[in-house]
């Protein structure tokens, strides 16, 4: 008579090697790509490595990944547990306090716009950091903020009141002067509850795009 006896899987060298092999098949010597925070941090670092080489930020490659990956494989028995670990904390630990300060200052993950909201910056497109935002949230900003030691202008994907992209610009001064009057003409009739002042440089910015009460 054949019987089955479940065997408990435990953390040991053999389990760690199996996990490491499975991880490498899926991700190679890279952090898992299923964490938004990890992808964003890696993109910010690569943006600065391209535009501010004098910061001498190390890349996030095998040399940085391997010690963490081997440690996690030794601690867990499931690949999902390795993947779901707090990779962002491990990656930030690669850098010194001063390097992290430079990353957060020169490639911030978000900025507070004049309307008061905190808006994310997307670094996924190389050398073109982009913020999606309604123009009413930017009233008062005369120029595009600059990143990477002021070498790269932040690009704005300006949204219509329905949330659809309307314009792309990395030159706010030119947009307010040359493009905004036509945008105002095209949209204020369709969206009368929204704020469409003639002079966006002196108007009060609003959080939701609606006219200030």
ZAFIKE-328022 format. One record per residue (C-alpha): residue in three letters; x, y, z; residue number from 1. Coordinates in steps of 0.001 Angstrom, whole numbers, plus 500000, padded with zeros to 6 digits. Example, Ala and Ser with C-alpha at 12.3 -4.5 7.8 and 13.67 -1.06 7.14 Angstrom:
NODE / resn / x / y / z / resi
NODE / Ala / 512300 / 495500 / 507800 / 1
NODE / Ser / 513670 / 498940 / 507140 / 2
***
This chain:
NODE / resn / x / y / z / resi
NODE / Unk / 500000 / 500000 / 500000 / 1
NODE / Unk / 501342 / 503397 / 498966 / 2
NODE / Unk / 501059 / 506249 / 501438 / 3
NODE / Unk / 501971 / 509930 / 501262 / 4
NODE / Unk / 503659 / 511891 / 504008 / 5
NODE / Unk / 503975 / 515660 / 503592 / 6
NODE / Unk / 507455 / 516979 / 504152 / 7
NODE / Unk / 507823 / 520410 / 505677 / 8
NODE / Unk / 509874 / 522793 / 503568 / 9
NODE / Unk / 512466 / 524610 / 505657 / 10
NODE / Unk / 515027 / 527326 / 505003 / 11
NODE / Unk / 518392 / 525758 / 504239 / 12
NODE / Unk / 521138 / 525993 / 501650 / 13
NODE / Unk / 519299 / 523779 / 499167 / 14
NODE / Unk / 516069 / 525782 / 499425 / 15
NODE / Unk / 518017 / 529019 / 499076 / 16
NODE / Unk / 519710 / 527828 / 495894 / 17
NODE / Unk / 516396 / 526734 / 494379 / 18
NODE / Unk / 514835 / 530103 / 495195 / 19
NODE / Unk / 517831 / 531953 / 493803 / 20
NODE / Unk / 517665 / 529984 / 490573 / 21
NODE / Unk / 513946 / 530615 / 490162 / 22
NODE / Unk / 514360 / 534310 / 490911 / 23
NODE / Unk / 517174 / 534679 / 488360 / 24
NODE / Unk / 515081 / 532951 / 485683 / 25
NODE / Unk / 512368 / 535558 / 486165 / 26
NODE / Unk / 514223 / 538767 / 486996 / 27
NODE / Unk / 517952 / 538247 / 486513 / 28
NODE / Unk / 520220 / 540341 / 488710 / 29
NODE / Unk / 517601 / 543088 / 488967 / 30
NODE / Unk / 515050 / 544074 / 491594 / 31
NODE / Unk / 511550 / 542692 / 490947 / 32
NODE / Unk / 509634 / 544851 / 488505 / 33
NODE / Unk / 506256 / 544410 / 490212 / 34
NODE / Unk / 506809 / 547163 / 492811 / 35
NODE / Unk / 505920 / 550691 / 491690 / 36
NODE / Unk / 508111 / 552213 / 494393 / 37
NODE / Unk / 511104 / 550176 / 493205 / 38
NODE / Unk / 510579 / 551017 / 489525 / 39
NODE / Unk / 510223 / 554704 / 490357 / 40
NODE / Unk / 513358 / 554772 / 492501 / 41
NODE / Unk / 515439 / 552972 / 489863 / 42
NODE / Unk / 514197 / 555406 / 487183 / 43
NODE / Unk / 515087 / 558405 / 489363 / 44
NODE / Unk / 518592 / 557074 / 489960 / 45
NODE / Unk / 519137 / 556387 / 486254 / 46
NODE / Unk / 517857 / 559865 / 485379 / 47
NODE / Unk / 520445 / 561412 / 487680 / 48
NODE / Unk / 523210 / 559099 / 486520 / 49
NODE / Unk / 522584 / 560342 / 482964 / 50
NODE / Unk / 522288 / 564028 / 483807 / 51
NODE / Unk / 524476 / 564549 / 486880 / 52
NODE / Unk / 527438 / 562155 / 486550 / 53
NODE / Unk / 529423 / 564177 / 489097 / 54
NODE / Unk / 527167 / 562790 / 491838 / 55
NODE / Unk / 528796 / 559423 / 491136 / 56
NODE / Unk / 525705 / 557431 / 492025 / 57
NODE / Unk / 526337 / 553691 / 491663 / 58
NODE / Unk / 523958 / 551846 / 489342 / 59
NODE / Unk / 521518 / 549331 / 490710 / 60
NODE / Unk / 523001 / 546168 / 489269 / 61
NODE / Unk / 524266 / 542776 / 490311 / 62
NODE / Unk / 526851 / 544139 / 492756 / 63
NODE / Unk / 524109 / 545909 / 494702 / 64
NODE / Unk / 521409 / 543254 / 494282 / 65
NODE / Unk / 523261 / 540008 / 494979 / 66
NODE / Unk / 523866 / 540376 / 498752 / 67
NODE / Unk / 520219 / 541298 / 499375 / 68
NODE / Unk / 518896 / 538578 / 497085 / 69
NODE / Unk / 521002 / 535842 / 498695 / 70
NODE / Unk / 519958 / 537012 / 502167 / 71
NODE / Unk / 516271 / 536905 / 501231 / 72
NODE / Unk / 516574 / 533482 / 499619 / 73
NODE / Unk / 518197 / 532179 / 502809 / 74
NODE / Unk / 515352 / 533555 / 504935 / 75
NODE / Unk / 512327 / 532380 / 502927 / 76
NODE / Unk / 510911 / 529228 / 501400 / 77
NODE / Unk / 508664 / 530788 / 498737 / 78
NODE / Unk / 509623 / 532850 / 495715 / 79
NODE / Unk / 506624 / 535111 / 496341 / 80
NODE / Unk / 508019 / 535997 / 499763 / 81
NODE / Unk / 511346 / 536984 / 498211 / 82
NODE / Unk / 509615 / 539104 / 495574 / 83
NODE / Unk / 507255 / 540736 / 498088 / 84
NODE / Unk / 510040 / 541772 / 500469 / 85
NODE / Unk / 510681 / 545467 / 501154 / 86
NODE / Unk / 512989 / 545945 / 498189 / 87
NODE / Unk / 512759 / 549734 / 498268 / 88
NODE / Unk / 514347 / 549788 / 501728 / 89
NODE / Unk / 517154 / 547509 / 500567 / 90
NODE / Unk / 517780 / 549635 / 497468 / 91
NODE / Unk / 517850 / 552905 / 499371 / 92
NODE / Unk / 520353 / 551310 / 501774 / 93
NODE / Unk / 522788 / 551027 / 498842 / 94
NODE / Unk / 523308 / 554790 / 499006 / 95
NODE / Unk / 524808 / 557035 / 501635 / 96
NODE / Unk / 522749 / 559621 / 503472 / 97
NODE / Unk / 524231 / 562375 / 501303 / 98
NODE / Unk / 523528 / 560461 / 498089 / 99
NODE / Unk / 519917 / 559904 / 499134 / 100
NODE / Unk / 519616 / 563592 / 499936 / 101
NODE / Unk / 520879 / 564440 / 496454 / 102
NODE / Unk / 518483 / 561945 / 494849 / 103
NODE / Unk / 515485 / 563321 / 496726 / 104
NODE / Unk / 516508 / 566927 / 496025 / 105
NODE / Unk / 517459 / 566636 / 492344 / 106
NODE / Unk / 514964 / 563958 / 491305 / 107
NODE / Unk / 512066 / 564209 / 493772 / 108
NODE / Unk / 509281 / 561680 / 493401 / 109
NODE / Unk / 506697 / 564476 / 493635 / 110
NODE / Unk / 506272 / 568226 / 494017 / 111
NODE / Unk / 503678 / 570405 / 495706 / 112
NODE / Unk / 501998 / 572523 / 493036 / 113
NODE / Unk / 500574 / 576030 / 493691 / 114
NODE / Unk / 497072 / 574559 / 494047 / 115
NODE / Unk / 498259 / 572721 / 497167 / 116
NODE / Unk / 498276 / 569121 / 495925 / 117
NODE / Unk / 501256 / 566802 / 495886 / 118
NODE / Unk / 501700 / 565572 / 492316 / 119
NODE / Unk / 503845 / 562602 / 491266 / 120
NODE / Unk / 506648 / 562934 / 488737 / 121
NODE / Unk / 506993 / 560147 / 486181 / 122
NODE / Unk / 510611 / 559307 / 485302 / 123
NODE / Unk / 509821 / 556307 / 483097 / 124
NODE / Unk / 510630 / 558168 / 479885 / 125
NODE / Unk / 514378 / 558731 / 479819 / 126
NODE / Unk / 515410 / 562357 / 480333 / 127
NODE / Unk / 511803 / 563586 / 480216 / 128
NODE / Unk / 510426 / 563669 / 483770 / 129
NODE / Unk / 506734 / 564445 / 483456 / 130
NODE / Unk / 503956 / 565556 / 485789 / 131
NODE / Unk / 500269 / 565138 / 484887 / 132
NODE / Unk / 498261 / 568031 / 486279 / 133
NODE / Unk / 495458 / 570466 / 485468 / 134
NODE / Unk / 496642 / 573925 / 484397 / 135
NODE / Unk / 494501 / 575559 / 487106 / 136
NODE / Unk / 496727 / 573881 / 489705 / 137
NODE / Unk / 499772 / 575677 / 488260 / 138
NODE / Unk / 498532 / 579273 / 488174 / 139
NODE / Unk / 501281 / 581468 / 489587 / 140
NODE / Unk / 504201 / 579341 / 488421 / 141
NODE / Unk / 505875 / 581497 / 485796 / 142
NODE / Unk / 508404 / 578878 / 484699 / 143
NODE / Unk / 508784 / 575110 / 484712 / 144
NODE / Unk / 510695 / 573797 / 487754 / 145
NODE / Unk / 514090 / 572396 / 486899 / 146
NODE / Unk / 515565 / 569097 / 488074 / 147
NODE / Unk / 518995 / 567445 / 488023 / 148
NODE / Unk / 520903 / 570482 / 489298 / 149
NODE / Unk / 518644 / 572732 / 487177 / 150
NODE / Unk / 519729 / 571028 / 483943 / 151
NODE / Unk / 516395 / 569475 / 482950 / 152
NODE / Unk / 513046 / 571271 / 482893 / 153
NODE / Unk / 510076 / 569370 / 484295 / 154
NODE / Unk / 507599 / 568565 / 481552 / 155
NODE / Unk / 503887 / 568973 / 482218 / 156
NODE / Unk / 501140 / 566848 / 480732 / 157
NODE / Unk / 498321 / 569328 / 481128 / 158
NODE / Unk / 494911 / 567766 / 481629 / 159
NODE / Unk / 491491 / 568972 / 480514 / 160
NODE / Unk / 488739 / 569024 / 483179 / 161
NODE / Unk / 487716 / 565524 / 482059 / 162
NODE / Unk / 491199 / 564260 / 482933 / 163
NODE / Unk / 492328 / 563720 / 479362 / 164
NODE / Unk / 495762 / 564982 / 478255 / 165
NODE / Unk / 495459 / 568319 / 476479 / 166
NODE / Unk / 498979 / 569721 / 476083 / 167
NODE / Unk / 502609 / 568776 / 476683 / 168
NODE / Unk / 505071 / 571481 / 477637 / 169
NODE / Unk / 508344 / 571926 / 479479 / 170
NODE / Unk / 508170 / 575705 / 479018 / 171
NODE / Unk / 505406 / 577096 / 481205 / 172
NODE / Unk / 506272 / 580704 / 480390 / 173
NODE / Unk / 505706 / 580050 / 476690 / 174
NODE / Unk / 502556 / 578011 / 477391 / 175
NODE / Unk / 500926 / 580789 / 479447 / 176
NODE / Unk / 501765 / 583389 / 476826 / 177
NODE / Unk / 501156 / 581557 / 473562 / 178
NODE / Unk / 498972 / 578481 / 474140 / 179
NODE / Unk / 496831 / 579088 / 477220 / 180
NODE / Unk / 494654 / 581766 / 475536 / 181
NODE / Unk / 493556 / 579243 / 472889 / 182
NODE / Unk / 493059 / 576473 / 475472 / 183
NODE / Unk / 490944 / 578890 / 477531 / 184
NODE / Unk / 488902 / 579792 / 474455 / 185
NODE / Unk / 488334 / 576145 / 473520 / 186
NODE / Unk / 487414 / 574825 / 476978 / 187
NODE / Unk / 485781 / 577494 / 479111 / 188
NODE / Unk / 482485 / 577211 / 477217 / 189
NODE / Unk / 482433 / 573436 / 477691 / 190
NODE / Unk / 483507 / 573615 / 481333 / 191
NODE / Unk / 482040 / 576857 / 482747 / 192
NODE / Unk / 482449 / 575751 / 486384 / 193
NODE / Unk / 486210 / 575603 / 485966 / 194
NODE / Unk / 488589 / 578474 / 486514 / 195
NODE / Unk / 489663 / 580167 / 483267 / 196
NODE / Unk / 491106 / 583582 / 484198 / 197
NODE / Unk / 492596 / 585793 / 481528 / 198
NODE / Unk / 495856 / 586166 / 483430 / 199
NODE / Unk / 497015 / 582801 / 484799 / 200
NODE / Unk / 500152 / 584304 / 486346 / 201
NODE / Unk / 498284 / 586394 / 488889 / 202
NODE / Unk / 495216 / 584170 / 489346 / 203
NODE / Unk / 494785 / 581986 / 492421 / 204
NODE / Unk / 495615 / 578349 / 491777 / 205
NODE / Unk / 492909 / 575829 / 492665 / 206
NODE / Unk / 493203 / 572240 / 493826 / 207
NODE / Unk / 490438 / 570766 / 491642 / 208
NODE / Unk / 490362 / 573193 / 488729 / 209
NODE / Unk / 487015 / 574691 / 489736 / 210
NODE / Unk / 486454 / 578391 / 490244 / 211
NODE / Unk / 487538 / 579549 / 493711 / 212
NODE / Unk / 484622 / 580200 / 496052 / 213
***
